[in-house]
Amino acid sequence: MIVVAGGTGRLGSRLVERLLVTGNRVRVFARDTSCASTLSGAGAELFDGDVRDPASVARAVEGSAVVVSGSTASSVVVA
């Protein structure tokens, strides 16, 4: 599982699409995944949360092998 923080943004969504096309399991981690129906339809798992919240980050990365940040948040918490 690859987690993409900020996976609904301009950079993140392109990355998610590319990862899905190449057969990877992807979890999109974003504050608002309601705009990510295309990514969900392509096979991405959606996770609503905030990278500035340590508990949210811990839940989002659970079971992942790789975490990629496409997020532009001013401070990102590393779990």
PDB file of N, CA, C and O in Angstrom, chain B, residues numbered from 101:
ATOM      1  N   MET B 101       0.846  -1.180   0.000  1.00  0.00           N
ATOM      2  CA  MET B 101       0.000   0.000   0.000  1.00  0.00           C
ATOM      3  C   MET B 101       0.888   1.239   0.000  1.00  0.00           C
ATOM      4  O   MET B 101       1.814   1.355   0.803  1.00  0.00           O
ATOM      5  N   ILE B 102       0.594   2.153  -0.905  1.00  0.00           N
ATOM      6  CA  ILE B 102       1.281   3.439  -0.965  1.00  0.00           C
ATOM      7  C   ILE B 102       0.289   4.513  -0.538  1.00  0.00           C
ATOM      8  O   ILE B 102      -0.796   4.620  -1.109  1.00  0.00           O
ATOM      9  N   VAL B 103       0.654   5.301   0.456  1.00  0.00           N
ATOM     10  CA  VAL B 103      -0.191   6.397   0.910  1.00  0.00           C
ATOM     11  C   VAL B 103       0.313   7.680   0.257  1.00  0.00           C
ATOM     12  O   VAL B 103       1.505   7.985   0.299  1.00  0.00           O
ATOM     13  N   VAL B 104      -0.611   8.425  -0.345  1.00  0.00           N
ATOM     14  CA  VAL B 104      -0.262   9.713  -0.938  1.00  0.00           C
ATOM     15  C   VAL B 104      -0.988  10.796  -0.160  1.00  0.00           C
ATOM     16  O   VAL B 104      -2.200  10.966  -0.296  1.00  0.00           O
ATOM     17  N   ALA B 105      -0.234  11.533   0.663  1.00  0.00           N
ATOM     18  CA  ALA B 105      -0.793  12.662   1.397  1.00  0.00           C
ATOM     19  C   ALA B 105      -0.952  13.813   0.414  1.00  0.00           C
ATOM     20  O   ALA B 105      -0.037  14.120  -0.351  1.00  0.00           O
ATOM     21  N   GLY B 106      -2.108  14.440   0.439  1.00  0.00           N
ATOM     22  CA  GLY B 106      -2.381  15.487  -0.540  1.00  0.00           C
ATOM     23  C   GLY B 106      -2.739  14.904  -1.889  1.00  0.00           C
ATOM     24  O   GLY B 106      -2.509  15.526  -2.926  1.00  0.00           O
ATOM     25  N   GLY B 107      -3.300  13.712  -1.875  1.00  0.00           N
ATOM     26  CA  GLY B 107      -3.578  12.984  -3.109  1.00  0.00           C
ATOM     27  C   GLY B 107      -4.704  13.533  -3.963  1.00  0.00           C
ATOM     28  O   GLY B 107      -4.956  13.015  -5.051  1.00  0.00           O
ATOM     29  N   THR B 108      -5.390  14.573  -3.498  1.00  0.00           N
ATOM     30  CA  THR B 108      -6.453  15.163  -4.316  1.00  0.00           C
ATOM     31  C   THR B 108      -6.010  16.461  -4.977  1.00  0.00           C
ATOM     32  O   THR B 108      -6.752  17.037  -5.773  1.00  0.00           O
ATOM     33  N   GLY B 109      -4.820  16.921  -4.656  1.00  0.00           N
ATOM     34  CA  GLY B 109      -4.314  18.157  -5.251  1.00  0.00           C
ATOM     35  C   GLY B 109      -3.776  17.937  -6.652  1.00  0.00           C
ATOM     36  O   GLY B 109      -3.846  16.837  -7.201  1.00  0.00           O
ATOM     37  N   ARG B 110      -3.246  18.993  -7.211  1.00  0.00           N
ATOM     38  CA  ARG B 110      -2.746  18.942  -8.593  1.00  0.00           C
ATOM     39  C   ARG B 110      -1.638  17.902  -8.764  1.00  0.00           C
ATOM     40  O   ARG B 110      -1.719  17.045  -9.644  1.00  0.00           O
ATOM     41  N   LEU B 111      -0.618  17.977  -7.935  1.00  0.00           N
ATOM     42  CA  LEU B 111       0.493  17.026  -8.005  1.00  0.00           C
ATOM     43  C   LEU B 111       0.068  15.642  -7.520  1.00  0.00           C
ATOM     44  O   LEU B 111       0.327  14.635  -8.179  1.00  0.00           O
ATOM     45  N   GLY B 112      -0.585  15.607  -6.361  1.00  0.00           N
ATOM     46  CA  GLY B 112      -0.957  14.333  -5.750  1.00  0.00           C
ATOM     47  C   GLY B 112      -1.872  13.494  -6.618  1.00  0.00           C
ATOM     48  O   GLY B 112      -1.673  12.284  -6.730  1.00  0.00           O
ATOM     49  N   SER B 113      -2.869  14.108  -7.235  1.00  0.00           N
ATOM     50  CA  SER B 113      -3.808  13.333  -8.047  1.00  0.00           C
ATOM     51  C   SER B 113      -3.128  12.744  -9.280  1.00  0.00           C
ATOM     52  O   SER B 113      -3.456  11.634  -9.698  1.00  0.00           O
ATOM     53  N   ARG B 114      -2.199  13.468  -9.853  1.00  0.00           N
ATOM     54  CA  ARG B 114      -1.447  12.921 -11.005  1.00  0.00           C
ATOM     55  C   ARG B 114      -0.597  11.726 -10.571  1.00  0.00           C
ATOM     56  O   ARG B 114      -0.509  10.719 -11.273  1.00  0.00           O
ATOM     57  N   LEU B 115       0.017  11.860  -9.414  1.00  0.00           N
ATOM     58  CA  LEU B 115       0.828  10.776  -8.876  1.00  0.00           C
ATOM     59  C   LEU B 115      -0.038   9.545  -8.597  1.00  0.00           C
ATOM     60  O   LEU B 115       0.335   8.426  -8.949  1.00  0.00           O
ATOM     61  N   VAL B 116      -1.184   9.755  -7.968  1.00  0.00           N
ATOM     62  CA  VAL B 116      -2.094   8.646  -7.667  1.00  0.00           C
ATOM     63  C   VAL B 116      -2.516   7.944  -8.948  1.00  0.00           C
ATOM     64  O   VAL B 116      -2.489   6.715  -9.017  1.00  0.00           O
ATOM     65  N   GLU B 117      -2.900   8.699  -9.948  1.00  0.00           N
ATOM     66  CA  GLU B 117      -3.305   8.099 -11.228  1.00  0.00           C
ATOM     67  C   GLU B 117      -2.195   7.237 -11.804  1.00  0.00           C
ATOM     68  O   GLU B 117      -2.439   6.125 -12.272  1.00  0.00           O
ATOM     69  N   ARG B 118      -0.992   7.749 -11.769  1.00  0.00           N
ATOM     70  CA  ARG B 118       0.166   7.018 -12.325  1.00  0.00           C
ATOM     71  C   ARG B 118       0.439   5.736 -11.540  1.00  0.00           C
ATOM     72  O   ARG B 118       0.716   4.687 -12.122  1.00  0.00           O
ATOM     73  N   LEU B 119       0.359   5.832 -10.225  1.00  0.00           N
ATOM     74  CA  LEU B 119       0.584   4.659  -9.381  1.00  0.00           C
ATOM     75  C   LEU B 119      -0.477   3.590  -9.619  1.00  0.00           C
ATOM     76  O   LEU B 119      -0.165   2.400  -9.664  1.00  0.00           O
ATOM     77  N   LEU B 120      -1.721   4.010  -9.770  1.00  0.00           N
ATOM     78  CA  LEU B 120      -2.801   3.053 -10.023  1.00  0.00           C
ATOM     79  C   LEU B 120      -2.640   2.351 -11.372  1.00  0.00           C
ATOM     80  O   LEU B 120      -2.854   1.143 -11.479  1.00  0.00           O
ATOM     81  N   VAL B 121      -2.266   3.108 -12.389  1.00  0.00           N
ATOM     82  CA  VAL B 121      -2.081   2.552 -13.734  1.00  0.00           C
ATOM     83  C   VAL B 121      -0.985   1.488 -13.740  1.00  0.00           C
ATOM     84  O   VAL B 121      -1.042   0.534 -14.515  1.00  0.00           O
ATOM     85  N   THR B 122       0.001   1.657 -12.880  1.00  0.00           N
ATOM     86  CA  THR B 122       1.110   0.700 -12.840  1.00  0.00           C
ATOM     87  C   THR B 122       0.852  -0.442 -11.852  1.00  0.00           C
ATOM     88  O   THR B 122       1.754  -1.218 -11.539  1.00  0.00           O
ATOM     89  N   GLY B 123      -0.404  -0.536 -11.362  1.00  0.00           N
ATOM     90  CA  GLY B 123      -0.796  -1.692 -10.559  1.00  0.00           C
ATOM     91  C   GLY B 123      -0.581  -1.590  -9.065  1.00  0.00           C
ATOM     92  O   GLY B 123      -0.676  -2.600  -8.366  1.00  0.00           O
ATOM     93  N   ASN B 124      -0.298  -0.417  -8.557  1.00  0.00           N
ATOM     94  CA  ASN B 124      -0.076  -0.251  -7.123  1.00  0.00           C
ATOM     95  C   ASN B 124      -1.384  -0.060  -6.365  1.00  0.00           C
ATOM     96  O   ASN B 124      -2.356   0.475  -6.899  1.00  0.00           O
ATOM     97  N   ARG B 125      -1.390  -0.504  -5.118  1.00  0.00           N
ATOM     98  CA  ARG B 125      -2.505  -0.197  -4.217  1.00  0.00           C
ATOM     99  C   ARG B 125      -2.208   1.163  -3.606  1.00  0.00           C
ATOM    100  O   ARG B 125      -1.117   1.393  -3.085  1.00  0.00           O
ATOM    101  N   VAL B 126      -3.188   2.066  -3.673  1.00  0.00           N
ATOM    102  CA  VAL B 126      -2.953   3.452  -3.251  1.00  0.00           C
ATOM    103  C   VAL B 126      -4.052   3.912  -2.306  1.00  0.00           C
ATOM    104  O   VAL B 126      -5.238   3.674  -2.533  1.00  0.00           O
ATOM    105  N   ARG B 127      -3.620   4.584  -1.229  1.00  0.00           N
ATOM    106  CA  ARG B 127      -4.548   5.231  -0.307  1.00  0.00           C
ATOM    107  C   ARG B 127      -4.336   6.741  -0.438  1.00  0.00           C
ATOM    108  O   ARG B 127      -3.231   7.245  -0.234  1.00  0.00           O
ATOM    109  N   VAL B 128      -5.409   7.451  -0.779  1.00  0.00           N
ATOM    110  CA  VAL B 128      -5.371   8.906  -0.892  1.00  0.00           C
ATOM    111  C   VAL B 128      -5.707   9.491   0.472  1.00  0.00           C
ATOM    112  O   VAL B 128      -6.782   9.240   1.017  1.00  0.00           O
ATOM    113  N   PHE B 129      -4.782  10.273   1.018  1.00  0.00           N
ATOM    114  CA  PHE B 129      -4.934  10.888   2.333  1.00  0.00           C
ATOM    115  C   PHE B 129      -5.072  12.393   2.132  1.00  0.00           C
ATOM    116  O   PHE B 129      -4.122  13.071   1.741  1.00  0.00           O
ATOM    117  N   ALA B 130      -6.274  12.906   2.408  1.00  0.00           N
ATOM    118  CA  ALA B 130      -6.532  14.332   2.181  1.00  0.00           C
ATOM    119  C   ALA B 130      -7.599  14.832   3.146  1.00  0.00           C
ATOM    120  O   ALA B 130      -8.383  14.053   3.690  1.00  0.00           O
ATOM    121  N   ARG B 131      -7.615  16.142   3.348  1.00  0.00           N
ATOM    122  CA  ARG B 131      -8.627  16.732   4.236  1.00  0.00           C
ATOM    123  C   ARG B 131     -10.037  16.544   3.689  1.00  0.00           C
ATOM    124  O   ARG B 131     -10.985  16.383   4.456  1.00  0.00           O
ATOM    125  N   ASP B 132     -10.176  16.562   2.382  1.00  0.00           N
ATOM    126  CA  ASP B 132     -11.499  16.429   1.772  1.00  0.00           C
ATOM    127  C   ASP B 132     -11.392  15.544   0.540  1.00  0.00           C
ATOM    128  O   ASP B 132     -10.935  15.980  -0.517  1.00  0.00           O
ATOM    129  N   THR B 133     -11.814  14.311   0.689  1.00  0.00           N
ATOM    130  CA  THR B 133     -11.729  13.374  -0.434  1.00  0.00           C
ATOM    131  C   THR B 133     -13.017  13.341  -1.254  1.00  0.00           C
ATOM    132  O   THR B 133     -13.145  12.531  -2.172  1.00  0.00           O
ATOM    133  N   SER B 134     -13.961  14.205  -0.933  1.00  0.00           N
ATOM    134  CA  SER B 134     -15.240  14.188  -1.660  1.00  0.00           C
ATOM    135  C   SER B 134     -15.062  14.505  -3.144  1.00  0.00           C
ATOM    136  O   SER B 134     -15.907  14.134  -3.958  1.00  0.00           O
ATOM    137  N   CYS B 135     -13.991  15.175  -3.497  1.00  0.00           N
ATOM    138  CA  CYS B 135     -13.738  15.519  -4.904  1.00  0.00           C
ATOM    139  C   CYS B 135     -12.916  14.440  -5.615  1.00  0.00           C
ATOM    140  O   CYS B 135     -12.487  14.637  -6.752  1.00  0.00           O
ATOM    141  N   ALA B 136     -12.699  13.314  -4.956  1.00  0.00           N
ATOM    142  CA  ALA B 136     -11.811  12.286  -5.504  1.00  0.00           C
ATOM    143  C   ALA B 136     -12.555  11.079  -6.047  1.00  0.00           C
ATOM    144  O   ALA B 136     -12.011   9.975  -6.047  1.00  0.00           O
ATOM    145  N   SER B 137     -13.782  11.260  -6.508  1.00  0.00           N
ATOM    146  CA  SER B 137     -14.559  10.118  -7.003  1.00  0.00           C
ATOM    147  C   SER B 137     -13.878   9.438  -8.190  1.00  0.00           C
ATOM    148  O   SER B 137     -13.972   8.220  -8.340  1.00  0.00           O
ATOM    149  N   THR B 138     -13.198  10.208  -9.027  1.00  0.00           N
ATOM    150  CA  THR B 138     -12.482   9.628 -10.164  1.00  0.00           C
ATOM    151  C   THR B 138     -11.372   8.701  -9.681  1.00  0.00           C
ATOM    152  O   THR B 138     -11.182   7.611 -10.222  1.00  0.00           O
ATOM    153  N   LEU B 139     -10.638   9.143  -8.656  1.00  0.00           N
ATOM    154  CA  LEU B 139      -9.551   8.322  -8.117  1.00  0.00           C
ATOM    155  C   LEU B 139     -10.106   7.069  -7.451  1.00  0.00           C
ATOM    156  O   LEU B 139      -9.546   5.982  -7.591  1.00  0.00           O
ATOM    157  N   SER B 140     -11.208   7.230  -6.727  1.00  0.00           N
ATOM    158  CA  SER B 140     -11.851   6.090  -6.078  1.00  0.00           C
ATOM    159  C   SER B 140     -12.335   5.096  -7.127  1.00  0.00           C
ATOM    160  O   SER B 140     -12.160   3.887  -6.978  1.00  0.00           O
ATOM    161  N   GLY B 141     -12.941   5.615  -8.179  1.00  0.00           N
ATOM    162  CA  GLY B 141     -13.426   4.757  -9.262  1.00  0.00           C
ATOM    163  C   GLY B 141     -12.308   4.011  -9.966  1.00  0.00           C
ATOM    164  O   GLY B 141     -12.530   2.943 -10.535  1.00  0.00           O
ATOM    165  N   ALA B 142     -11.100   4.576  -9.927  1.00  0.00           N
ATOM    166  CA  ALA B 142      -9.941   3.937 -10.554  1.00  0.00           C
ATOM    167  C   ALA B 142      -9.276   2.932  -9.622  1.00  0.00           C
ATOM    168  O   ALA B 142      -8.341   2.235 -10.017  1.00  0.00           O
ATOM    169  N   GLY B 143      -9.773   2.856  -8.353  1.00  0.00           N
ATOM    170  CA  GLY B 143      -9.243   1.852  -7.435  1.00  0.00           C
ATOM    171  C   GLY B 143      -8.539   2.373  -6.207  1.00  0.00           C
ATOM    172  O   GLY B 143      -8.084   1.579  -5.384  1.00  0.00           O
ATOM    173  N   ALA B 144      -8.433   3.680  -6.052  1.00  0.00           N
ATOM    174  CA  ALA B 144      -7.765   4.229  -4.870  1.00  0.00           C
ATOM    175  C   ALA B 144      -8.677   4.128  -3.654  1.00  0.00           C
ATOM    176  O   ALA B 144      -9.896   4.267  -3.755  1.00  0.00           O
ATOM    177  N   GLU B 145      -8.063   3.884  -2.511  1.00  0.00           N
ATOM    178  CA  GLU B 145      -8.773   3.914  -1.238  1.00  0.00           C
ATOM    179  C   GLU B 145      -8.711   5.362  -0.748  1.00  0.00           C
ATOM    180  O   GLU B 145      -7.651   5.986  -0.807  1.00  0.00           O
ATOM    181  N   LEU B 146      -9.822   5.898  -0.268  1.00  0.00           N
ATOM    182  CA  LEU B 146      -9.859   7.286   0.191  1.00  0.00           C
ATOM    183  C   LEU B 146      -9.828   7.345   1.710  1.00  0.00           C
ATOM    184  O   LEU B 146     -10.491   6.557   2.384  1.00  0.00           O
ATOM    185  N   PHE B 147      -9.046   8.294   2.247  1.00  0.00           N
ATOM    186  CA  PHE B 147      -8.938   8.472   3.697  1.00  0.00           C
ATOM    187  C   PHE B 147      -8.978   9.962   4.008  1.00  0.00           C
ATOM    188  O   PHE B 147      -8.073  10.711   3.639  1.00  0.00           O
ATOM    189  N   ASP B 148     -10.038  10.380   4.690  1.00  0.00           N
ATOM    190  CA  ASP B 148     -10.152  11.782   5.106  1.00  0.00           C
ATOM    191  C   ASP B 148      -9.365  12.004   6.383  1.00  0.00           C
ATOM    192  O   ASP B 148      -9.553  11.282   7.362  1.00  0.00           O
ATOM    193  N   GLY B 149      -8.488  12.990   6.382  1.00  0.00           N
ATOM    194  CA  GLY B 149      -7.709  13.314   7.567  1.00  0.00           C
ATOM    195  C   GLY B 149      -6.843  14.521   7.301  1.00  0.00           C
ATOM    196  O   GLY B 149      -6.830  15.059   6.194  1.00  0.00           O
ATOM    197  N   ASP B 150      -6.121  14.943   8.319  1.00  0.00           N
ATOM    198  CA  ASP B 150      -5.283  16.133   8.233  1.00  0.00           C
ATOM    199  C   ASP B 150      -3.849  15.783   8.604  1.00  0.00           C
ATOM    200  O   ASP B 150      -3.610  15.184   9.652  1.00  0.00           O
ATOM    201  N   VAL B 151      -2.903  16.147   7.764  1.00  0.00           N
ATOM    202  CA  VAL B 151      -1.497  15.826   8.016  1.00  0.00           C
ATOM    203  C   VAL B 151      -0.943  16.538   9.247  1.00  0.00           C
ATOM    204  O   VAL B 151       0.134  16.189   9.729  1.00  0.00           O
ATOM    205  N   ARG B 152      -1.662  17.525   9.757  1.00  0.00           N
ATOM    206  CA  ARG B 152      -1.223  18.230  10.968  1.00  0.00           C
ATOM    207  C   ARG B 152      -1.729  17.575  12.240  1.00  0.00           C
ATOM    208  O   ARG B 152      -1.436  18.049  13.338  1.00  0.00           O
ATOM    209  N   ASP B 153      -2.487  16.487  12.109  1.00  0.00           N
ATOM    210  CA  ASP B 153      -3.043  15.755  13.248  1.00  0.00           C
ATOM    211  C   ASP B 153      -2.336  14.407  13.369  1.00  0.00           C
ATOM    212  O   ASP B 153      -2.554  13.518  12.546  1.00  0.00           O
ATOM    213  N   PRO B 154      -1.484  14.247  14.400  1.00  0.00           N
ATOM    214  CA  PRO B 154      -0.706  13.007  14.530  1.00  0.00           C
ATOM    215  C   PRO B 154      -1.546  11.731  14.542  1.00  0.00           C
ATOM    216  O   PRO B 154      -1.132  10.725  13.967  1.00  0.00           O
ATOM    217  N   ALA B 155      -2.703  11.748  15.178  1.00  0.00           N
ATOM    218  CA  ALA B 155      -3.554  10.549  15.225  1.00  0.00           C
ATOM    219  C   ALA B 155      -4.089  10.218  13.834  1.00  0.00           C
ATOM    220  O   ALA B 155      -4.172   9.048  13.461  1.00  0.00           O
ATOM    221  N   SER B 156      -4.446  11.230  13.081  1.00  0.00           N
ATOM    222  CA  SER B 156      -4.936  11.044  11.719  1.00  0.00           C
ATOM    223  C   SER B 156      -3.840  10.467  10.833  1.00  0.00           C
ATOM    224  O   SER B 156      -4.087   9.566  10.032  1.00  0.00           O
ATOM    225  N   VAL B 157      -2.637  10.990  10.983  1.00  0.00           N
ATOM    226  CA  VAL B 157      -1.499  10.483  10.201  1.00  0.00           C
ATOM    227  C   VAL B 157      -1.238   9.019  10.533  1.00  0.00           C
ATOM    228  O   VAL B 157      -1.026   8.203   9.637  1.00  0.00           O
ATOM    229  N   ALA B 158      -1.254   8.690  11.823  1.00  0.00           N
ATOM    230  CA  ALA B 158      -0.996   7.306  12.241  1.00  0.00           C
ATOM    231  C   ALA B 158      -2.016   6.349  11.624  1.00  0.00           C
ATOM    232  O   ALA B 158      -1.648   5.269  11.162  1.00  0.00           O
ATOM    233  N   ARG B 159      -3.286   6.734  11.612  1.00  0.00           N
ATOM    234  CA  ARG B 159      -4.326   5.878  11.013  1.00  0.00           C
ATOM    235  C   ARG B 159      -4.152   5.782   9.495  1.00  0.00           C
ATOM    236  O   ARG B 159      -4.333   4.713   8.913  1.00  0.00           O
ATOM    237  N   ALA B 160      -3.805   6.885   8.869  1.00  0.00           N
ATOM    238  CA  ALA B 160      -3.670   6.903   7.409  1.00  0.00           C
ATOM    239  C   ALA B 160      -2.542   6.002   6.919  1.00  0.00           C
ATOM    240  O   ALA B 160      -2.675   5.348   5.884  1.00  0.00           O
ATOM    241  N   VAL B 161      -1.448   5.964   7.643  1.00  0.00           N
ATOM    242  CA  VAL B 161      -0.284   5.202   7.173  1.00  0.00           C
ATOM    243  C   VAL B 161      -0.273   3.757   7.657  1.00  0.00           C
ATOM    244  O   VAL B 161       0.619   2.988   7.298  1.00  0.00           O
ATOM    245  N   GLU B 162      -1.249   3.387   8.462  1.00  0.00           N
ATOM    246  CA  GLU B 162      -1.322   2.029   8.978  1.00  0.00           C
ATOM    247  C   GLU B 162      -1.345   1.013   7.832  1.00  0.00           C
ATOM    248  O   GLU B 162      -2.179   1.100   6.931  1.00  0.00           O
ATOM    249  N   GLY B 163      -0.439   0.069   7.877  1.00  0.00           N
ATOM    250  CA  GLY B 163      -0.384  -0.975   6.861  1.00  0.00           C
ATOM    251  C   GLY B 163       0.283  -0.575   5.558  1.00  0.00           C
ATOM    252  O   GLY B 163       0.258  -1.330   4.586  1.00  0.00           O
ATOM    253  N   SER B 164       0.877   0.603   5.536  1.00  0.00           N
ATOM    254  CA  SER B 164       1.508   1.063   4.293  1.00  0.00           C
ATOM    255  C   SER B 164       2.986   0.694   4.258  1.00  0.00           C
ATOM    256  O   SER B 164       3.627   0.513   5.293  1.00  0.00           O
ATOM    257  N   ALA B 165       3.503   0.588   3.053  1.00  0.00           N
ATOM    258  CA  ALA B 165       4.927   0.334   2.857  1.00  0.00           C
ATOM    259  C   ALA B 165       5.657   1.617   2.484  1.00  0.00           C
ATOM    260  O   ALA B 165       6.847   1.771   2.757  1.00  0.00           O
ATOM    261  N   VAL B 166       4.921   2.544   1.851  1.00  0.00           N
ATOM    262  CA  VAL B 166       5.510   3.785   1.354  1.00  0.00           C
ATOM    263  C   VAL B 166       4.536   4.920   1.616  1.00  0.00           C
ATOM    264  O   VAL B 166       3.325   4.755   1.477  1.00  0.00           O
ATOM    265  N   VAL B 167       5.077   6.083   1.998  1.00  0.00           N
ATOM    266  CA  VAL B 167       4.275   7.292   2.158  1.00  0.00           C
ATOM    267  C   VAL B 167       4.907   8.384   1.311  1.00  0.00           C
ATOM    268  O   VAL B 167       6.104   8.650   1.411  1.00  0.00           O
ATOM    269  N   VAL B 168       4.088   9.012   0.476  1.00  0.00           N
ATOM    270  CA  VAL B 168       4.557  10.091  -0.387  1.00  0.00           C
ATOM    271  C   VAL B 168       3.760  11.330  -0.043  1.00  0.00           C
ATOM    272  O   VAL B 168       2.541  11.264   0.114  1.00  0.00           O
ATOM    273  N   SER B 169       4.442  12.467   0.075  1.00  0.00           N
ATOM    274  CA  SER B 169       3.735  13.700   0.379  1.00  0.00           C
ATOM    275  C   SER B 169       3.632  14.586  -0.851  1.00  0.00           C
ATOM    276  O   SER B 169       4.635  15.044  -1.398  1.00  0.00           O
ATOM    277  N   GLY B 170       2.390  14.818  -1.272  1.00  0.00           N
ATOM    278  CA  GLY B 170       2.094  15.792  -2.311  1.00  0.00           C
ATOM    279  C   GLY B 170       1.395  16.963  -1.671  1.00  0.00           C
ATOM    280  O   GLY B 170       0.817  17.811  -2.350  1.00  0.00           O
ATOM    281  N   SER B 171       1.453  17.001  -0.350  1.00  0.00           N
ATOM    282  CA  SER B 171       0.750  18.004   0.440  1.00  0.00           C
ATOM    283  C   SER B 171       1.538  19.300   0.507  1.00  0.00           C
ATOM    284  O   SER B 171       2.768  19.307   0.531  1.00  0.00           O
ATOM    285  N   THR B 172       0.794  20.392   0.536  1.00  0.00           N
ATOM    286  CA  THR B 172       1.437  21.701   0.684  1.00  0.00           C
ATOM    287  C   THR B 172       1.202  22.294   2.065  1.00  0.00           C
ATOM    288  O   THR B 172       1.421  23.488   2.271  1.00  0.00           O
ATOM    289  N   ALA B 173       0.758  21.472   3.016  1.00  0.00           N
ATOM    290  CA  ALA B 173       0.545  21.962   4.374  1.00  0.00           C
ATOM    291  C   ALA B 173       1.850  22.498   4.932  1.00  0.00           C
ATOM    292  O   ALA B 173       2.922  21.971   4.633  1.00  0.00           O
ATOM    293  N   SER B 174       1.763  23.533   5.732  1.00  0.00           N
ATOM    294  CA  SER B 174       2.966  24.182   6.226  1.00  0.00           C
ATOM    295  C   SER B 174       3.782  23.305   7.173  1.00  0.00           C
ATOM    296  O   SER B 174       5.001  23.448   7.258  1.00  0.00           O
ATOM    297  N   SER B 175       3.116  22.406   7.878  1.00  0.00           N
ATOM    298  CA  SER B 175       3.872  21.491   8.742  1.00  0.00           C
ATOM    299  C   SER B 175       3.258  20.114   8.622  1.00  0.00           C
ATOM    300  O   SER B 175       2.052  19.945   8.800  1.00  0.00           O
ATOM    301  N   VAL B 176       4.078  19.141   8.322  1.00  0.00           N
ATOM    302  CA  VAL B 176       3.617  17.776   8.148  1.00  0.00           C
ATOM    303  C   VAL B 176       4.142  16.955   9.315  1.00  0.00           C
ATOM    304  O   VAL B 176       5.325  17.019   9.651  1.00  0.00           O
ATOM    305  N   VAL B 177       3.251  16.183   9.932  1.00  0.00           N
ATOM    306  CA  VAL B 177       3.621  15.333  11.056  1.00  0.00           C
ATOM    307  C   VAL B 177       4.102  13.999  10.513  1.00  0.00           C
ATOM    308  O   VAL B 177       3.465  13.424   9.630  1.00  0.00           O
ATOM    309  N   VAL B 178       5.208  13.506  11.023  1.00  0.00           N
ATOM    310  CA  VAL B 178       5.710  12.199  10.628  1.00  0.00           C
ATOM    311  C   VAL B 178       5.431  11.238  11.765  1.00  0.00           C
ATOM    312  O   VAL B 178       5.876  11.445  12.894  1.00  0.00           O
ATOM    313  N   ALA B 179       4.687  10.182  11.456  1.00  0.00           N
ATOM    314  CA  ALA B 179       4.319   9.213  12.493  1.00  0.00           C
ATOM    315  C   ALA B 179       5.402   8.167  12.642  1.00  0.00           C
ATOM    316  O   ALA B 179       5.277   7.262  13.467  1.00  0.00           O
TER     317      ALA B 179
END
